[in-house]
Amino acid sequence: MGLDIRLPVGLLFLAIGGLLIWFGLASDPVLYQQHSLGLNINLGWGAAMAGFGALMLLLTVLHRRRG
């Protein structure tokens, strides 16, 4: 059947992770000092989600080359 769920999942996580990274970089650092113990939560989780999305896309490419 040719349905590989890794491609849309990878694209979704990469897109949402990229948006969170952008928002984390563009937001005011004072906000994080007041509300989240000085941690930029959006930047951290955006990087984690973008990394997971990139991993899913890498697995899709490797699977297509092999088979």
C-alpha positions in Angstrom: 0.0 0.0 0.0 2.5 2.9 0.1 1.1 4.8 3.1 3.9 6.0 5.3 2.7 8.0 8.3 6.3 9.2 9.1 6.2 11.8 6.3 3.1 13.9 7.5 4.0 13.4 11.2 7.5 14.6 10.5 6.3 17.6 8.5 3.8 18.5 11.2 6.3 18.3 14.1 8.9 20.2 12.1 6.4 23.0 11.2 5.1 23.4 14.8 8.6 23.1 16.2 9.8 25.8 13.9 7.0 28.1 14.9 7.8 27.6 18.6 11.5 28.3 18.0 10.6 31.5 16.1 8.2 32.6 18.9 10.8 31.7 21.6 13.4 33.8 19.8 11.1 36.7 19.1 9.5 37.0 22.5 10.6 39.3 25.4 13.2 37.6 27.7 11.7 39.4 30.7 8.5 37.4 30.3 10.5 34.2 30.9 12.3 35.6 34.0 8.9 36.4 35.6 6.9 33.3 34.7 9.0 30.3 34.0 12.1 30.4 36.3 14.1 32.0 33.5 13.7 29.2 31.1 12.6 29.8 27.5 10.0 27.0 27.3 9.0 27.7 23.7 12.6 27.6 22.5 13.3 24.3 24.3 10.2 22.5 23.3 10.4 23.9 19.8 13.9 22.4 19.4 12.7 19.1 20.7 9.7 19.0 18.4 11.7 20.1 15.4 14.3 17.4 16.2 11.6 14.7 16.4 10.2 15.9 13.1 13.6 15.9 11.4 14.1 12.3 12.7 10.8 11.2 11.2 11.7 12.7 7.9 15.2 11.1 8.0 13.6 7.7 8.7 11.2 8.3 5.8 14.1 9.0 3.4 16.1 6.1 4.6 13.1 3.7 4.2 12.5 4.9 0.6 16.1 4.4 -0.4 16.2 0.9 1.1 13.0 -0.4 -0.3 
